[in-house]
Amino acid sequence: MDGQKLFRAATALFWVLVLALLAVDTLDSSGVRVEPPPIALGSGQMASGGHCSGR
């Protein structure tokens, strides 16, 4: 096997594994989970206590 064929095979295997893990994760999840967004800039009121409340 030459280098280009090996690279293509490794790339194809990588994407097959990524898609398989994504499918397993999607099928294993139990519906939509309500979670806060990872970046919540300017959404909602500031906290009433703690170091980030500004009080």
KENURO-591099 format. One record per atom (N, C-alpha, C, CB): atom name; residue number from 1; residue in three letters; x, y, z. Coordinates in pm, whole numbers. Each point is the difference from the previous one (the first is absolute). Glycine has a CB too. Example, Ala and Ser with C-alpha at 12.3 -4.5 7.8 and 13.67 -1.06 7.14 Angstrom:
# residues 2
atom = N; seq = 1; type = ALA; u = 1319; v = -569; w = 780 $
atom = CA; seq = 1; type = ALA; u = -89; v = 119; w = 0 $
atom = C; seq = 1; type = ALA; u = 90; v = 120; w = 0 $
atom = CB; seq = 1; type = ALA; u = -189; v = -117; w = 125 $
atom = N; seq = 2; type = SER; u = 154; v = 222; w = -197 $
atom = CA; seq = 2; type = SER; u = 82; v = 119; w = 6 $
atom = C; seq = 2; type = SER; u = -77; v = 109; w = 73 $
atom = CB; seq = 2; type = SER; u = 118; v = -63; w = -215 $
This chain:
# residues 55
atom = N; seq = 1; type = MET; u = 85; v = -118; w = 0 $
atom = CA; seq = 1; type = MET; u = -85; v = 118; w = 0 $
atom = C; seq = 1; type = MET; u = 89; v = 124; w = 0 $
atom = CB; seq = 1; type = MET; u = -186; v = -124; w = 123 $
atom = N; seq = 2; type = ASP; u = 160; v = 214; w = -214 $
atom = CA; seq = 2; type = ASP; u = 83; v = 121; w = -1 $
atom = C; seq = 2; type = ASP; u = -55; v = 102; w = 100 $
atom = CB; seq = 2; type = ASP; u = 60; v = -41; w = -243 $
atom = N; seq = 3; type = GLY; u = 11; v = 149; w = 258 $
atom = CA; seq = 3; type = GLY; u = -34; v = 100; w = 103 $
atom = C; seq = 3; type = GLY; u = -135; v = 64; w = -20 $
atom = CB; seq = 3; type = GLY; u = 239; v = 42; w = 23 $
atom = N; seq = 4; type = GLN; u = -276; v = -13; w = -146 $
atom = CA; seq = 4; type = GLN; u = -127; v = 69; w = -25 $
atom = C; seq = 4; type = GLN; u = -118; v = -92; w = 31 $
atom = CB; seq = 4; type = GLN; u = 112; v = 140; w = -177 $
atom = N; seq = 5; type = LYS; u = -103; v = -267; w = 143 $
atom = CA; seq = 5; type = LYS; u = -108; v = -95; w = 30 $
atom = C; seq = 5; type = LYS; u = -13; v = -20; w = 150 $
atom = CB; seq = 5; type = LYS; u = 38; v = -114; w = -219 $
atom = N; seq = 6; type = LEU; u = 75; v = 107; w = 288 $
atom = CA; seq = 6; type = LEU; u = -2; v = -15; w = 145 $
atom = C; seq = 6; type = LEU; u = -62; v = 121; w = 67 $
atom = CB; seq = 6; type = LEU; u = 204; v = -144; w = -14 $
atom = N; seq = 7; type = PHE; u = -171; v = 263; w = -34 $
atom = CA; seq = 7; type = PHE; u = -58; v = 123; w = 55 $
atom = C; seq = 7; type = PHE; u = -151; v = 2; w = -22 $
atom = CB; seq = 7; type = PHE; u = 216; v = 122; w = -42 $
atom = N; seq = 8; type = ARG; u = -260; v = -158; w = -79 $
atom = CA; seq = 8; type = ARG; u = -144; v = -1; w = -29 $
atom = C; seq = 8; type = ARG; u = -73; v = -103; w = 86 $
atom = CB; seq = 8; type = ARG; u = 48; v = 74; w = -235 $
atom = N; seq = 9; type = ALA; u = 13; v = -189; w = 256 $
atom = CA; seq = 9; type = ALA; u = -62; v = -103; w = 84 $
atom = C; seq = 9; type = ALA; u = -10; v = 46; w = 145 $
atom = CB; seq = 9; type = ALA; u = 90; v = -176; w = -154 $
atom = N; seq = 10; type = ALA; u = 16; v = 239; w = 204 $
atom = CA; seq = 10; type = ALA; u = -1; v = 49; w = 137 $
atom = C; seq = 10; type = ALA; u = -103; v = 112; w = 17 $
atom = CB; seq = 10; type = ALA; u = 244; v = -62; w = 23 $
atom = N; seq = 11; type = THR; u = -254; v = 150; w = -122 $
atom = CA; seq = 11; type = THR; u = -97; v = 109; w = 5 $
atom = C; seq = 11; type = THR; u = -143; v = -56; w = -3 $
atom = CB; seq = 11; type = THR; u = 165; v = 153; w = -114 $
atom = N; seq = 12; type = ALA; u = -189; v = -249; w = 27 $
atom = CA; seq = 12; type = ALA; u = -133; v = -61; w = -8 $
atom = C; seq = 12; type = ALA; u = -35; v = -70; w = 132 $
atom = CB; seq = 12; type = ALA; u = 28; v = -31; w = -249 $
atom = N; seq = 13; type = LEU; u = 67; v = -40; w = 307 $
atom = CA; seq = 13; type = LEU; u = -23; v = -68; w = 127 $
atom = C; seq = 13; type = LEU; u = -30; v = 100; w = 110 $
atom = CB; seq = 13; type = LEU; u = 151; v = -185; w = -73 $
atom = N; seq = 14; type = PHE; u = -81; v = 296; w = 76 $
atom = CA; seq = 14; type = PHE; u = -23; v = 104; w = 99 $
atom = C; seq = 14; type = PHE; u = -143; v = 52; w = -8 $
atom = CB; seq = 14; type = PHE; u = 242; v = 64; w = -11 $
atom = N; seq = 15; type = TRP; u = -287; v = -29; w = -110 $
atom = CA; seq = 15; type = TRP; u = -134; v = 56; w = -15 $
atom = C; seq = 15; type = TRP; u = -108; v = -104; w = 27 $
atom = CB; seq = 15; type = TRP; u = 90; v = 161; w = -167 $
atom = N; seq = 16; type = VAL; u = -66; v = -286; w = 133 $
atom = CA; seq = 16; type = VAL; u = -97; v = -105; w = 34 $
atom = C; seq = 16; type = VAL; u = -12; v = -13; w = 151 $
atom = CB; seq = 16; type = VAL; u = 55; v = -123; w = -213 $
atom = N; seq = 17; type = LEU; u = 56; v = 128; w = 284 $
atom = CA; seq = 17; type = LEU; u = -4; v = -7; w = 146 $
atom = C; seq = 17; type = LEU; u = -70; v = 121; w = 61 $
atom = CB; seq = 17; type = LEU; u = 211; v = -133; w = -4 $
atom = N; seq = 18; type = VAL; u = -185; v = 253; w = -49 $
atom = CA; seq = 18; type = VAL; u = -65; v = 121; w = 51 $
atom = C; seq = 18; type = VAL; u = -151; v = -11; w = -20 $
atom = CB; seq = 18; type = VAL; u = 206; v = 137; w = -52 $
atom = N; seq = 19; type = LEU; u = -249; v = -176; w = -67 $
atom = CA; seq = 19; type = LEU; u = -143; v = -12; w = -26 $
atom = C; seq = 19; type = LEU; u = -65; v = -111; w = 83 $
atom = CB; seq = 19; type = LEU; u = 41; v = 85; w = -232 $
atom = N; seq = 20; type = ALA; u = 31; v = -193; w = 254 $
atom = CA; seq = 20; type = ALA; u = -53; v = -109; w = 83 $
atom = C; seq = 20; type = ALA; u = -17; v = 46; w = 144 $
atom = CB; seq = 20; type = ALA; u = 109; v = -168; w = -150 $
atom = N; seq = 21; type = LEU; u = -11; v = 238; w = 204 $
atom = CA; seq = 21; type = LEU; u = -11; v = 50; w = 138 $
atom = C; seq = 21; type = LEU; u = -112; v = 103; w = 12 $
atom = CB; seq = 21; type = LEU; u = 245; v = -42; w = 34 $
atom = N; seq = 22; type = LEU; u = -261; v = 125; w = -135 $
atom = CA; seq = 22; type = LEU; u = -109; v = 97; w = 1 $
atom = C; seq = 22; type = LEU; u = -136; v = -71; w = -3 $
atom = CB; seq = 22; type = LEU; u = 149; v = 166; w = -117 $
atom = N; seq = 23; type = ALA; u = -161; v = -270; w = 37 $
atom = CA; seq = 23; type = ALA; u = -125; v = -76; w = -8 $
atom = C; seq = 23; type = ALA; u = -29; v = -69; w = 133 $
atom = CB; seq = 23; type = ALA; u = 35; v = -34; w = -246 $
atom = N; seq = 24; type = VAL; u = 66; v = -26; w = 307 $
atom = CA; seq = 24; type = VAL; u = -19; v = -68; w = 129 $
atom = C; seq = 24; type = VAL; u = -41; v = 102; w = 107 $
atom = CB; seq = 24; type = VAL; u = 171; v = -175; w = -64 $
atom = N; seq = 25; type = ASP; u = -108; v = 290; w = 65 $
atom = CA; seq = 25; type = ASP; u = -33; v = 103; w = 98 $
atom = C; seq = 25; type = ASP; u = -142; v = 51; w = -21 $
atom = CB; seq = 25; type = ASP; u = 240; v = 66; w = 12 $
atom = N; seq = 26; type = THR; u = -281; v = -47; w = -136 $
atom = CA; seq = 26; type = THR; u = -135; v = 49; w = -29 $
atom = C; seq = 26; type = THR; u = -104; v = -104; w = 40 $
atom = CB; seq = 26; type = THR; u = 90; v = 139; w = -188 $
atom = N; seq = 27; type = LEU; u = -66; v = -265; w = 156 $
atom = CA; seq = 27; type = LEU; u = -96; v = -104; w = 34 $
atom = C; seq = 27; type = LEU; u = -6; v = -27; w = 150 $
atom = CB; seq = 27; type = LEU; u = 41; v = -101; w = -223 $
atom = N; seq = 28; type = ASP; u = 68; v = 124; w = 293 $
atom = CA; seq = 28; type = ASP; u = 5; v = -25; w = 144 $
atom = C; seq = 28; type = ASP; u = -62; v = 112; w = 81 $
atom = CB; seq = 28; type = ASP; u = 204; v = -135; w = -38 $
atom = N; seq = 29; type = SER; u = -210; v = 256; w = -17 $
atom = CA; seq = 29; type = SER; u = -54; v = 112; w = 76 $
atom = C; seq = 29; type = SER; u = -151; v = -15; w = 16 $
atom = CB; seq = 29; type = SER; u = 185; v = 149; w = -85 $
atom = N; seq = 30; type = SER; u = -236; v = -102; w = 196 $
atom = CA; seq = 30; type = SER; u = -143; v = -18; w = 30 $
atom = C; seq = 30; type = SER; u = -76; v = 130; w = -25 $
atom = CB; seq = 30; type = SER; u = 56; v = -175; w = 172 $
atom = N; seq = 31; type = GLY; u = -58; v = 220; w = -293 $
atom = CA; seq = 31; type = GLY; u = -76; v = 120; w = -33 $
atom = C; seq = 31; type = GLY; u = 80; v = 128; w = 18 $
atom = CB; seq = 31; type = GLY; u = -204; v = -122; w = 65 $
atom = N; seq = 32; type = VAL; u = 133; v = 231; w = -66 $
atom = CA; seq = 32; type = VAL; u = 62; v = 132; w = 10 $
atom = C; seq = 32; type = VAL; u = 19; v = 35; w = 147 $
atom = CB; seq = 32; type = VAL; u = -104; v = 72; w = -220 $
atom = N; seq = 33; type = ARG; u = 226; v = -32; w = 254 $
atom = CA; seq = 33; type = ARG; u = 29; v = 44; w = 136 $
atom = C; seq = 33; type = ARG; u = 1; v = 151; w = 2 $
atom = CB; seq = 33; type = ARG; u = 135; v = -209; w = 49 $
atom = N; seq = 34; type = VAL; u = -196; v = 266; w = 52 $
atom = CA; seq = 34; type = VAL; u = -2; v = 144; w = 13 $
atom = C; seq = 34; type = VAL; u = 125; v = 40; w = 78 $
atom = CB; seq = 34; type = VAL; u = -255; v = 11; w = -6 $
atom = N; seq = 35; type = GLU; u = 345; v = 57; w = -60 $
atom = CA; seq = 35; type = GLU; u = 124; v = 44; w = 62 $
atom = C; seq = 35; type = GLU; u = 23; v = 145; w = -35 $
atom = CB; seq = 35; type = GLU; u = 97; v = -233; w = -11 $
atom = N; seq = 36; type = PRO; u = -26; v = 305; w = 95 $
atom = CA; seq = 36; type = PRO; u = 32; v = 139; w = -35 $
atom = C; seq = 36; type = PRO; u = 99; v = 3; w = -116 $
atom = CB; seq = 36; type = PRO; u = -42; v = 72; w = 237 $
atom = N; seq = 37; type = PRO; u = 39; v = 34; w = -315 $
atom = CA; seq = 37; type = PRO; u = 95; v = 10; w = -110 $
atom = C; seq = 37; type = PRO; u = 143; v = 12; w = 53 $
atom = CB; seq = 37; type = PRO; u = -176; v = 108; w = -143 $
atom = N; seq = 38; type = PRO; u = 275; v = -155; w = 68 $
atom = CA; seq = 38; type = PRO; u = 139; v = 8; w = 48 $
atom = C; seq = 38; type = PRO; u = 49; v = 143; w = 12 $
atom = CB; seq = 38; type = PRO; u = 42; v = -220; w = -106 $
atom = N; seq = 39; type = ILE; u = -91; v = 310; w = 23 $
atom = CA; seq = 39; type = ILE; u = 37; v = 141; w = 8 $
atom = C; seq = 39; type = ILE; u = -129; v = 79; w = 14 $
atom = CB; seq = 39; type = ILE; u = 213; v = -32; w = -139 $
atom = N; seq = 40; type = ALA; u = -235; v = 91; w = 254 $
atom = CA; seq = 40; type = ALA; u = -125; v = 71; w = 26 $
atom = C; seq = 40; type = ALA; u = 29; v = 148; w = 23 $
atom = CB; seq = 40; type = ALA; u = -103; v = -209; w = 100 $
atom = N; seq = 41; type = LEU; u = 150; v = 275; w = -203 $
atom = CA; seq = 41; type = LEU; u = 34; v = 141; w = 13 $
atom = C; seq = 41; type = LEU; u = -126; v = 85; w = -2 $
atom = CB; seq = 41; type = LEU; u = 221; v = -41; w = -110 $
atom = N; seq = 42; type = GLY; u = -248; v = 110; w = 220 $
atom = CA; seq = 42; type = GLY; u = -113; v = 92; w = 5 $
atom = C; seq = 42; type = GLY; u = -135; v = -69; w = 4 $
atom = CB; seq = 42; type = GLY; u = 140; v = 159; w = -119 $
atom = N; seq = 43; type = SER; u = -146; v = -282; w = 161 $
atom = CA; seq = 43; type = SER; u = -129; v = -67; w = 6 $
atom = C; seq = 43; type = SER; u = -44; v = -16; w = 145 $
atom = CB; seq = 43; type = SER; u = 50; v = -122; w = -215 $
atom = N; seq = 44; type = GLY; u = -153; v = 195; w = 252 $
atom = CA; seq = 44; type = GLY; u = -55; v = -13; w = 134 $
atom = C; seq = 44; type = GLY; u = 63; v = 98; w = 98 $
atom = CB; seq = 44; type = GLY; u = -45; v = -237; w = -48 $
atom = N; seq = 45; type = GLN; u = -4; v = 226; w = 170 $
atom = CA; seq = 45; type = GLN; u = 49; v = 87; w = 107 $
atom = C; seq = 45; type = GLN; u = 129; v = -56; w = 59 $
atom = CB; seq = 45; type = GLN; u = -235; v = 72; w = 52 $
atom = N; seq = 46; type = MET; u = 312; v = 20; w = 5 $
atom = CA; seq = 46; type = MET; u = 123; v = -46; w = 63 $
atom = C; seq = 46; type = MET; u = -30; v = -69; w = 131 $
atom = CB; seq = 46; type = MET; u = 126; v = 186; w = -109 $
atom = N; seq = 47; type = ALA; u = -37; v = -269; w = 153 $
atom = CA; seq = 47; type = ALA; u = -19; v = -75; w = 123 $
atom = C; seq = 47; type = ALA; u = -8; v = 93; w = 119 $
atom = CB; seq = 47; type = ALA; u = 122; v = -194; w = -99 $
atom = N; seq = 48; type = SER; u = -190; v = 148; w = 202 $
atom = CA; seq = 48; type = SER; u = -18; v = 85; w = 118 $
atom = C; seq = 48; type = SER; u = 118; v = -9; w = 96 $
atom = CB; seq = 48; type = SER; u = -245; v = -29; w = -23 $
atom = N; seq = 49; type = GLY; u = 333; v = -65; w = 6 $
atom = CA; seq = 49; type = GLY; u = 115; v = -14; w = 88 $
atom = C; seq = 49; type = GLY; u = 115; v = -65; w = -70 $
atom = CB; seq = 49; type = GLY; u = -152; v = -15; w = 193 $
atom = N; seq = 50; type = GLY; u = 265; v = 14; w = -129 $
atom = CA; seq = 50; type = GLY; u = 117; v = -62; w = -60 $
atom = C; seq = 50; type = GLY; u = 95; v = 103; w = -60 $
atom = CB; seq = 50; type = GLY; u = -137; v = -203; w = -45 $
atom = N; seq = 51; type = HIS; u = 251; v = 155; w = -1 $
atom = CA; seq = 51; type = HIS; u = 102; v = 90; w = -48 $
atom = C; seq = 51; type = HIS; u = -35; v = 67; w = -133 $
atom = CB; seq = 51; type = HIS; u = 164; v = -141; w = 119 $
atom = N; seq = 52; type = CYS; u = -259; v = 86; w = -195 $
atom = CA; seq = 52; type = CYS; u = -31; v = 57; w = -130 $
atom = C; seq = 52; type = CYS; u = -125; v = 85; w = 0 $
atom = CB; seq = 52; type = CYS; u = 110; v = -193; w = -99 $
atom = N; seq = 53; type = SER; u = -170; v = 214; w = 216 $
atom = CA; seq = 53; type = SER; u = -126; v = 74; w = 3 $
atom = C; seq = 53; type = SER; u = 20; v = 151; w = -7 $
atom = CB; seq = 53; type = SER; u = -97; v = -186; w = 132 $
atom = N; seq = 54; type = GLY; u = 212; v = 233; w = -95 $
atom = CA; seq = 54; type = GLY; u = 25; v = 143; w = -1 $
atom = C; seq = 54; type = GLY; u = -59; v = 74; w = 119 $
atom = CB; seq = 54; type = GLY; u = 5; v = -15; w = -245 $
atom = N; seq = 55; type = ARG; u = -51; v = -58; w = 342 $
atom = CA; seq = 55; type = ARG; u = -59; v = 62; w = 119 $
atom = C; seq = 55; type = ARG; u = 92; v = -9; w = 118 $
atom = CB; seq = 55; type = ARG; u = -226; v = -55; w = -83 $
